[in-house]
Structure formats: structure tokens, C-alpha cells
Amino acid sequence: MTEDPTRRLNMVESQLRTNKVTDTRLILAMADIPRTQFLPAQLAGVAYVDEDIPLGHGRFAMEPMVFARLVQAAAIAATDVVLEVGTGCGYGTAVMARLASTVVSVEADADLAAAATTRLAALGVDNAVVVRGDLATGHGAQAPYDAIVFGGAVSEVPAAILAQLAVGGRLVAVQRRDTGPGRASLWVRHAAGVAARVLFDANTPALPGFEPVAGFVFA
């Protein structure tokens, strides 16, 4: 399917600007990067819809507005090194590569990792790398990170990943427990520890291995 820049502009104007996304660098990146090129051909027609898009393998391309608000909260600077947990299709990787110095993206699924690497190379993204690995352990070899972004919801943020956050670093994720809505949240590491706060509600699908565990129910 031929890419139509008008659809990207409509996404920016109707989904981002109307939902508290104000970061100019982020808006320009999402207005410029063709999301269709990161999705299978049969999904190109829904590339810019305001919902999560199933990719197979139990994975989803995150709703543009939720993704944008998370990345905005991460406050990625041009000198930052970013860890993305869950590459998925690679679209988020490409967007954050426009904002950061370096993006390290961890992906457990071999097919998704290979496809994302190919797509990033095709667009000339040379400051991002997709690393095969267990999502729950992050990628300690490049730590500490100035920002960490999860590509799907989690029931809890693993301590091993929080430990990879630099002092002053920001981690963003949608946290989903067994009941109630998911909550996009921000964690910030200070010298004395990590502080967290809720940003907004978001029912983003969980990353595999991070699904909420139902609590005990009396018979």
C-alpha cells in the first residue's frame, strides 16, 4: 500500500495534539516516520488508527496517543541513551532514535527482532540496535540508561530493569494489575531511591511474560 502523508498528519492533529502531546521534536518525528513501513502489508490500511494493532506472536503496536504520551513523559534528550523493552514492529524504536543519541531495544521474539532490524536499516536508522534477549532482564551491558520505555503493559517493573536506570533517569510503562484499568506511570531514579507516579489511564495489552496474575478468589 502506498504511504499517504496525509494520514500521518491526521494522526498527529487528531490523536496527538488533542491529547496533551506537545513535545515538538516528538510530534515532528511521528509526522515524518511512515508507520505503514513497520507493519505487515495486510495491516497497512490500519496503520494510523487510534487503537492497539495486533502483530501476532501475542504482540501489539501500541496506540499512537499512548505511545506518544509515554515517550513525552520520558523527556528524552538528544544526548540520552535509551532502553526500549519490547521492540515489537520497531516503529517506537525509530521514533525514539530521532530523539535520542542511542536506542538499545530488547526483543525476545526472533522473527520480530529480525523484521524490526530490517525495517530500521531500510529507513537509515543508524543509532538504534535491536538485541535478542529476555525482556524481563533488559540489557545491562549498556546500562545505565537515561530513559527506559516499555513497548507494552507490565504487571510489575522488574527490579533488574529499574537497576539499569541512571540517577536522574526516567522509566515509563503502562502498569496493569488483575483488576481495574491500566495506568501509564513514570518512575524517576533519585540519589536516594526511585519515585513513581501515575500519569493517565491506558488499557494497553501486556507484553508476554508480564501479564497480570489474578489474585486469590474464595470459592
Beta strands, then each sheet from edge to edge (+ up, - down):
strand 1: 53-56
strand 2: 59-61
strand 3: 81-85
strand 4: 102-107
strand 5: 128-132
strand 6: 145-150
strand 7: 165-175
strand 8: 183-190
strand 9: 193-201
sheet 1: 1+ 2-
sheet 2: 5+ 4+ 3+ 6+ 7+ 8- 9+
end
